[in-house]
Amino acid sequence: MGLEHYVSLLTKSVFIENIVLAYFLGMCSFLAISKQIETSIGLGFAVIFVLSLTAPANWAIHEFLLRGGALAWLGYPDISLTYLNFIVFIAVIAATVQLVEMFLDRFSPTLYQNLGIYLPLIAVNCSILGGSLLLVEREYTFVESVVFGFGSGLGFFLAIVALAAIRFRLRYSNVPEHLKGVGMAMLLTGLISMAFMAFSGIDL
């Protein structure tokens, strides 16, 4: 596969098939953290890091241990452990999130405090787990899983920073009382999703 294929896959995962705006995965932390721009940037980078590591790691585990026939090298060609995908993927994600949590606690205590409970919640974030499940379902190769993981993380980063920036500007706007908070955030998410849908018409 040439470079164009991977550029196309990266573009699709960032814009056309955005993990948040197209599949609406990981909306809990997306809506809660987007109140502040700096915190959104921190969470966005954390998601990029976690997805970039866990996507290829989970691909390798599925490919060489869990899928049907993966244990042929041990003399068990008929065994399939795909029913363990969920629990194994979550374990890998949780371990990676723990590394991120330790790093932020050591080098960025302020960001660590701002993220609060939403940092460990990345371990069960639908967007992180969804990325690993999608690459298995689509039968990506190792390199494709790396590109897809990074692109999905980058798409999450762009979406949450864009929403945080808009919500920051709306502080100076006359928003109806009943739409303040989550209501306006949901409306904005829908509008941003429609904007990203414009990329779906691009022939890659």
Buried (B, 14 or more C-beta within 10 A) or exposed (E): EEEEEBEBBBBBBBBBBBBBBBBBBBBBBBBBBBBBBEBBBBBBBBBBBBBBBBBBBBBEBBBEEBBEEBBEEEEEEEEEBEEBBEEBBBBBBBEBBEEBBEEBEEEEEEBBEBBEEBBBBBBBBBBBBBBBBBBBEEEBEEBBBBBBBBBBBBBBBBBBBBBBEBBBEBEEEEBEEEEEEEEBBEEBBEEBBEEBBEBEEEEE
